[in-house]
Amino acid sequence: MLIEEEYKIYKQKNHRKILYLAVIVTFIALFCLSYGTDTGFSRSLTAIYNYLFNHTIAAETAAIDKIIIFLRLPRLCLALLAGAGLSISGMMMQSVTRNFLVSPFTLGVSSAAAFGASLCIVFGNATIFFNNFLIIGSAFFSAMFSLCIVFLVANKIGVTANSIILVGIALNYFFAALTASLQFFAQENKLAAVVQWTFGTFNRANWDAVIIIGIVVLICSLYSFKLLLQWNAIAGSDDELVKSLGINPEKLRGKTMFLAVLITATIISFTGVIGFVGLIAPHIARFLVGNDHTFLFPMSGLIGAGLLLLADTLGIFILYPVNVPVGIVVSFIGVPIFIHLILRTRKSDL
């Protein structure tokens, strides 16, 4: 009875934390949407409401409204979706590998996507780079190809946490070497395009990207709800104990890895390489709500969304008019937070 009462209190506290964070992220999004313009929250919301429900743009504020609707709003939505998707993917992988230093990029996803995009840029027409779906498709299929290699090799030795990590690290270096080789022989203008893609940015944000990423993240998230209790089991127990609970750990890892890589590959195909958020956001979420994936899943998504949105806004305005890529800014923000959490956790352990 005492345990049930404690768990009830634990659930109530975590529900409140998730609700508070959702409200905070919403206010951050509204601030980022209207910051730097001659409008406030109300003007931004009015412009969005009129466009969505009345299909009109006020003539007296047409210029500002178009900036909000066609430039800022898709960029904001893309930042939220990318942050949530990457952090959820990191949480998935850390759970099934029982390794908190793992992220989607451990499987070589980022390096493979960078190689696919570089291949298309170097041997294709880079003059239409920012609107070229061939580059997006090439990056996506290269990232998924790396997952296929991981599982082909891992199946030979067993789909264990260590085998997946080791094969992924090897592929990460392999695709990085291939990308470096392309950069070595690339023409100067194409080399600049390759480097810019690897930074990670939301400058190419549009509603097509938002819709595609949103659909993938939504479908994968809905399917993931069926796996939350299984992730609880595999994250806190060894494979033999997990099998005694009627769960196939290899099959569960396969499903989870596919979901994580599908989300990550879709996102970075449009945004370029954005690292670290998939590593740090689950750690912060775990620090706030514990290891129960019922709360860890939404908390990771909210933290990742807020972190990436703040990083993108800082990148836009910190050196205005120079736009600092979000992949760079998020590392500057995330590393001090990460070190602080490590030190705080270490002190509590002592």
N, C-alpha and C positions, 0 to 999 in steps of 0.2 A: 504493500500500500504506500509506503514511504517512497519507494522507487518510482511508482506511477505518479505521485504528486510532484516529485522532483523533475521528472521528464515533462510533465505538464507545464511547470514553470519555465523549464528550458525552452520548450516550444513557443510559449508566449513571448519570452524575451527575444528569441530569434525572429519571430514574426514581426515584432515591433522594429527590430533593427533593419530588416529587409524593407519594411514600409517606409521608415525614416530615410533610408538610403535612396529609395525610389523617388521620394519627394525631392531630396537634395539633387539628384541627377536631373530631374525635370526642371528645377530652377536653374541649374547650370546650363542646360540646353537652351532655355529661354534667354538667359543672359548672353550666351555665345551667339545666339541668333540675331540679337538686336545690338550687340556691342559694336561700336565704331560707326553706327549710322545715326541719323538724326531722329530716330524713333525709339520708343520704349517697348516694353513687353506688350502693352495693349495694341499698339500699332502693328506689331509683327503678327499678333494673333488675329487681328482684324483682317489683315492682308491675306493670311492663309485661309481664314474662314470664307471670305468673299470669293477667293479663287476656287476652293473646293466645292462649295455649296451653291454659290451664285454664278460661278464661272466668269467673274468679272474682275477687273483691276481698276481701282479708282484713278481717274484721269489726273487729278491734282497731285497724287503721289505715285504715279506710274513708275518712275525710274527706281525709286526706293523699293516699291513693292516687287518689281521684277528681280531686283537684286536678292531680295529675301526669298522669293519663291523658286527662282530658277538657278540661283548660285549658292546661297547660304543654306537653304533648307535641304537640298539633296546632299550637300557636303556634311551637314550636321547628322542627317540620317545615316549616311555611310559611316561616319565616325562611330556612332552609337552601335550600329550593327557589327562593324569590324571589331570594335573593342569587346563587345559581348561574345561574338563568335570565337575570337582567338583565345579569350580567357576561359571560356567553357571547354574549348578543345584542350587547353593545357590542363584543366582540372580532370578531364576524362583520362588523359594519358598518365598523369601522376597517380591516379587511383589504380588503374589496372597494372601499372608497372611497380607500384609501391615505392616510387622514387620521386621525391619532391623537387629534384633538379631536372626533371624531364619536361619538355615542352613539345608542341607539334613539330618544331624545327629540329628536334633530335633525330627524327626519322629521315632527315635530308630533304624535307619538303621545301624549305626556303631555297636551298641550293639548287634543287632540281628545277623549281619554278624560275629562278634566276637564269639557269642555263637555257631553259626553253625560250624565255623572252629574249635572251641575248642571241640565241641562234636565229630567231626570226628577225631581230633588228639588224644583225651583222650581214645576213645574207638576203634580207628583204629591203623594202623601201622604208627607210626611217623617217622620211619627210612627213608622213601621216601617222607618226608613232602614237600620238595621244588619242587618236580615234580608231586605231587599227585593232579590230577584234581578232585578227590572226595572231597577234602577239599575246592577247589575253588567252586565246585558246591554246596556243603553244605552251604558255606558262602553266596552264591548268593541267593539260595532259602530261606534261613532264613531271609535275608534282604527283599525279596519280600513278604514273609509271614507277616512280621511286617506291611508292607503297607496294606495288605488285612485286618489285624485286625483293623488298623486305620480307614479304610473306613467302615468296618462293624459296628464299634461302632459309628463313626461319622454320618452314615446314620440314626441311631436311633434318633439322636438329631439334625440333619441338618449339612450338610457339610459346616460349617462356618470356618473362620480363627481361631477363638479361640478354637473351638472343636478339630480341627486337631492338634493344638499345644499342648493342654492339654493331649489328648490321646497319642500323640507322646512322650511327656515327661514321662508319666506314663510307657509306654512300654520301654523307654530308661533305666529307673531304674530297670524294671522287668528283661530284658535280661542281664543287668549288674550283677544283683544278681545271675541269673542262671550261668553266666560265672564264677563268683567268687566261686560259689558252686563247679563247675567242677574243678577249680584250687585248691580248698581246698583238694579234694580227689585224685587229679592226681599224678601220679608218677613223680619223680624229672625230668627225661629227657623229659617227655611229658609236664610238667609244663613250662620248658624252651622254648619249641617249641610254646606253647600257648602265652607266654609273648612276644616272638620275633615276632609273627604274629601281635599282637596288636600294636606294635611300628609303623608299616608302613615302607616299604622299597621297593626299586626297584632292590634288589639283585636277584630276581627271573625273571627279565626281559628277554623275548625272543620274537621272531617274532610272535609266536602264540598269545601271550597276546596282542601284538601291533595290530595285525589284528582284533582280536575280539573286543577289546575296540574301535579301530578306526571305525569299522563298526557301532557299537552301537551309538557312539557319533555323527557320520556323519548323520545317519538316524534320530536320535532324533533332531539334530540341523536343518536339512532341514525341518522337520515337524514343528519345533518351529517358523520358519519364518512366518507361517500363523497366529501365535498367538501374534505377536509383538504388533499390535495395540490394541488387546484386553487386553494385559497386561498393556499397557499404561492407559487404561480406568479403570481397576480394581485396579491398584496401587494408582490412584489418586482420587478415588471416593468410596462412600459407595455402598453396594449391591443394594439398591433401585434405585440409579441413574444409576448403571450399567445395571440393568434390563430395564430401560427406553430407553437404547441405543440398545436394542435387544440382549443383551448378557446374557446368563445363567451363573451366577457366580459359582454355585455349579458344573455345568458341566465343566466349565473352570478350576476350582480348581482340579477337578478329573483328567482331562487330564494332567495338569501341574505337579501335584504330581506324577503321574505315570511316566512321562518322567524324572523328576528329580531323582526319586528313582531308575529307571531302569539304568540311567547313573551311579549313585553313586554305586549301588550294583555291577554292572559289574566291575567298577574300583577297588573298595576295595576288591573284591573277589580275584583279582590277586595281589594287592599291600599290603593288610592289611589296618589297620585303619589309614587314613591320615585326620586329622581334621584341622579346622581353616581356611584353604585356601578357602573353600566354604563360609566362613563368611566374611573374610577381603577383598578378591578380588573384590566382587561387590561393597563394600564400596569405595574402591579406584577408581574403574571405575565410580561410581556415582559422586564422587568428581571431576573427570576430565571432564566428558561429560554430566552430568546431568541425568535426569530421563527418557529420551526418549529411549525406548528399542531398537529402530533401531540402536542406537550407543552403548547403554549400553551392549547389547548382545555380539557383537564382542570385545568390550573393556574388558569386564569381562573375556572372554576366553583368550585373550592375556596376561592380567595381571596375571591370575592364572597360565598359562603355564610358563611365565617367572619366577614367584616367586618360583614355585616348581622345576624348572630346576636349579635355583641358589641355592636353599636349598639342593638339592641332590648333586650338585658339591661341595658345602662347606662341606657337610657331609662326602664326600669321602676323601677330602684332608686336612681338618682342623686338624684332629688328626691321619693322615696317619701313619701306615697302618690300624688303627682302623676305621671302617666304621660306622659313626654315622647315625642311621636311619633318613630318611627324615621327618618322622612325628614329631620327636623331634626338628630338625633344623628349620622347617618351623614355629614352634611356637615361637622359639627364635627370628627369623627374623620378623615375623608378628606382635607380640605383641607391640614392640616399635613403629612400623609404625602405627598401629591401634590407640594407645594412642596419638601419634602426630596428627593424623587426627581429633580425638575427641577434643583435645585441640584447634586446629586451627579452627575447625568449631565453637566451643563454643565462641572463641574470635570474630569471624566474626558476630555471632548472637548478641553479645553485642554491 
